[in-house]
Amino acid sequence: MKKAGNCDLNTCFLCQYSIPEWIAAVSDHRQHLSFKKNETIFQEGSPVKGIFFLYHGKVKVHKQWGPDKELIVRFAQRGDILGHRGLGSGERLYTVSATAVEDTTVCYTELAFFEASLKVNPSLSLKLMQFYADELQEAERKMRNLVHMDVKSRLADALLELSRLHKALHFTISRQDLASFSGTTYETVYRNLQEFIAEKLIAVEGRAITILSEKKLRKYIA
């Protein structure tokens, strides 16, 4: 991690939903930080000291799932908030980890300033509440999928979700991250990807995946 240049005071979650009069305060209290690919932004179980707003790059938000496995909760992108899951009323610890999956820049504010921002900016508080609700719904959907879907269906769902996040049928992801996002193992992902390739549903070159038939992939989910 290192300090980066100034942000545009417009892109991140905090700036988007703060009143214009508050932006000067944001400028005074935020830090612009850069992280290299695979660098940890914050670690599950560590004390919450501040909130991060993704300015550039992509970040995986993940949680330990057994002693040697992890479950990727979501992939955060430009404009998203990170670290908000630790804002409970009890002991404030990060309940997930965040790791840069490519070179990433964030805006960071200490917790006290973020809480002051929520009190001053009703739109920010409302948007954060809506963001929590959306995350809860998505978490419930993923839990339902883990219980009711077979592995191939979950993998198809993950590929379509990644396509939606990238707004393209072509994207790159490591096999291990794809396994963690699908709730399965590396070996199972590899085997099922080969079956999708044989069915001409996807094309794969290294870490790059191209969806060839979105309609047929969706049939696995249905």
Protein Blocks (a to p, Z undefined) as FASTA:
>chain_A
ZZddddehlmpmmlmmgcfklmmmmmmmpccddddehiafbdghiacfbdcddfbdcddd
dddedjkbccdfbdcdehiaehjlmmcfbdcddfbdcddfbdcddddddfklmmmmmmmm
mmlmmmmmmmmmmmmmmmmmmmmmmmmpcfklmmmmmmmmmmmmnopabdcddfklmmmm
nopafklmmmmmmmmmmnopaccehjbccdfblmlmmmmmZZ
